């Protein structure tokens, strides 16, 4: 029997799984760098610079600007502050 999967549904599931795996690797790397007493600003700057470099090799300028605008809007909306409060509450 054929499954009723929306067009691209399987691909979205694969992307989500890959995103989860990538996020876990990045979180591990961040934890490792912080445990080695690298300053958080240096770690974050290196990650941002690397991310921008990857985006510039794989996407056009307008797409990158939309991604960055979305990130700016998240900061302005206070979404990162909520995530930080939840993280601190979970570790308490």
SERO-4910 file (N, C-alpha, C, O; in steps of 0.05 Angstrom, whole numbers):
BEGIN
 pado doro    nc1    nc2    nc3   cac1   cac2   cac3    cc1    cc2    cc3    oc1    oc2    oc3
  Unk    A     17    -24      0      0      0      0     18     25      0     37     26     15
  Unk    A     11     44    -16     27     69    -18     20     87      6     -3     90     14
  Unk    A     41    100     16     37    118     38     29    145     27     36    153      5
  Unk    A     13    160     43      5    187     35     25    206     47     20    219     67
  Unk    A     47    209     33     68    228     41     66    252     22     68    248     -2
  Unk    A     63    276     33     63    300     15     88    301     -1    109    292      7
  Unk    A     85    312    -25    109    315    -43    131    329    -28    127    350    -17
  Unk    A    154    317    -28    177    328    -13    177    322     16    196    329     30
  Unk    A    157    308     26    155    301     54    178    285     64    189    290     86
  Unk    A    186    264     49    208    248     56    234    263     56    251    259     73
  Unk    A    237    282     38    261    299     36    262    317     61    283    321     72
  Unk    A    239    328     69    238    346     93    246    330    118    261    341    135
  Unk    A    237    305    120    245    288    143    275    284    143    288    284    164
  Unk    A    286    278    119    315    274    117    330    299    125    350    298    139
  Unk    A    321    322    116    334    348    123    333    352    153    353    360    165
  Unk    A    310    346    165    307    350    193    326    331    209    339    340    228
  Unk    A    329    307    199    347    288    212    376    297    209    392    296    228
  Unk    A    383    306    186    410    316    181    415    341    198    437    345    208
  Unk    A    396    359    200    398    383    216    403    376    245    420    387    258
  Unk    A    388    357    255    392    348    283    420    337    287    432    343    307
  Unk    A    430    320    269    457    309    271    478    332    270    496    332    286
  Unk    A    474    350    252    494    372    250    493    389    275    514    397    285
  Unk    A    469    395    285    467    411    309    481    398    333    493    411    349
  Unk    A    478    371    335    491    357    357    521    359    355    535    363    375
  Unk    A    532    357    331    561    359    327    571    387    334    591    390    348
  Unk    A    556    407    325    563    435    332    562    440    362    580    453    373
  Unk    A    541    431    375    538    434    404    562    421    418    572    432    438
  Unk    A    570    398    409    592    384    421    618    400    417    634    403    436
  Unk    A    622    411    393    646    427    388    646    452    406    667    460    416
  Unk    A    623    465    408    621    489    425    628    482    454    644    496    467
  Unk    A    616    460    464    622    452    492    652    446    495    664    454    515
  Unk    A    664    433    476    693    427    477    709    452    478    728    455    494
  Unk    A    703    471    460    718    497    460    715    512    486    735    524    496
  Unk    A    691    513    497    687    527    522    701    513    545    711    526    563
  Unk    A    701    486    545    715    471    566    745    477    565    759    475    585
  Unk    A    756    484    541    784    491    538    788    520    544    810    531    539
  Unk    A    768    533    555    769    561    564    773    582    541    784    603    546
  Unk    A    764    575    517    763    595    496    741    614    502    719    606    511
  Unk    A    745    640    498    724    659    504    699    655    487    701    650    463
  Unk    A    675    656    499    650    652    484    648    670    459    638    661    439
  Unk    A    658    695    462    657    713    438    674    702    415    666    704    392
  Unk    A    697    691    422    715    680    401    702    655    388    702    652    364
  Unk    A    689    638    404    676    614    394    653    623    376    650    613    353
  Unk    A    636    641    386    613    650    370    621    664    344    609    659    323
  Unk    A    642    680    346    652    694    322    662    675    301    657    678    277
  Unk    A    677    654    310    687    634    292    664    619    279    665    614    255
  Unk    A    644    612    294    621    597    283    606    614    263    598    605    242
  Unk    A    602    639    270    587    657    252    603    662    226    592    661    204
  Unk    A    629    666    229    646    670    205    646    645    187    644    648    163
  Unk    A    648    622    200    648    597    184    621    593    171    619    584    148
  Unk    A    600    599    185    573    597    174    569    615    150    558    607    129
  Unk    A    578    640    153    575    659    130    592    650    106    583    653     84
  Unk    A    615    639    112    632    629     90    619    606     75    619    605     51
  Unk    A    606    588     90    592    565     78    568    576     62    564    567     39
  Unk    A    553    594     73    530    605     59    539    619     33    526    616     12
  Unk    A    561    634     34    570    648     10    579    629    -12    579    636    -35
  Unk    A    588    605     -4    596    585    -25    573    570    -36    576    557    -57
  Unk    A    550    571    -22    528    553    -31    502    568    -38    483    556    -48
  Unk    A    500    594    -32    475    609    -37    481    636    -49    503    647    -47
  Unk    A    460    647    -60    462    674    -71    459    695    -49    450    689    -27
  Unk    A    467    719    -55    468    741    -35    440    746    -23    438    751      1
  Unk    A    419    746    -40    392    752    -29    383    731    -10    370    738     10
  Unk    A    389    706    -15    381    685      4    396    689     30    384    686     52
  Unk    A    422    695     29    437    700     53    426    723     69    423    722     93
  Unk    A    418    744     55    407    768     69    380    761     82    374    771    103
  Unk    A    364    744     69    339    735     81    344    719    107    330    723    127
  Unk    A    364    702    106    371    686    129    380    704    152    371    701    175
  Unk    A    397    723    146    407    742    166    385    760    177    384    765    201
  Unk    A    367    768    159    345    785    168    327    769    187    317    780    207
  Unk    A    322    744    181    307    727    199    320    725    226    306    726    247
  Unk    A    346    722    226    361    720    252    358    746    267    354    746    292
  Unk    A    361    769    254    358    795    266    330    798    279    327    807    301
  Unk    A    310    790    263    282    792    273    278    774    298    264    782    316
  Unk    A    291    751    299    289    734    322    301    747    347    290    745    369
  Unk    A    324    760    343    337    774    365    319    797    375    314    800    399
  Unk    A    309    813    356    292    836    363    266    827    377    256    841    395
  Unk    A    255    804    370    231    793    382    236    781    409    217    774    423
  Unk    A    261    779    417    267    768    443    268    737    444    268    726    465
  Unk    A    267    725    421    267    695    420    291    683    432    290    662    444
  Unk    A    314    695    429    339    684    441    339    687    471    350    670    485
  Unk    A    326    708    481    325    712    510    307    690    522    314    680    544
  Unk    A    286    682    509    269    661    519    284    635    519    283    620    539
  Unk    A    299    629    498    315    605    496    336    604    519    340    583    531
  Unk    A    348    627    524    368    628    545    356    623    572    367    609    589
  Unk    A    332    634    578    319    630    603    311    600    606    314    589    628
  Unk    A    302    588    585    294    560    586    319    543    590    318    523    605
  Unk    A    342    550    578    367    535    582    376    536    611    383    516    622
  Unk    A    375    560    622    383    563    650    365    549    669    374    537    688
  Unk    A    339    549    663    319    535    680    324    505    679    321    492    700
  Unk    A    331    495    656    336    466    653    362    457    667    364    434    675
  Unk    A    381    475    670    406    467    683    406    472    713    426    465    727
  Unk    A    385    485    722    384    491    751    375    468    768    373    470    792
***
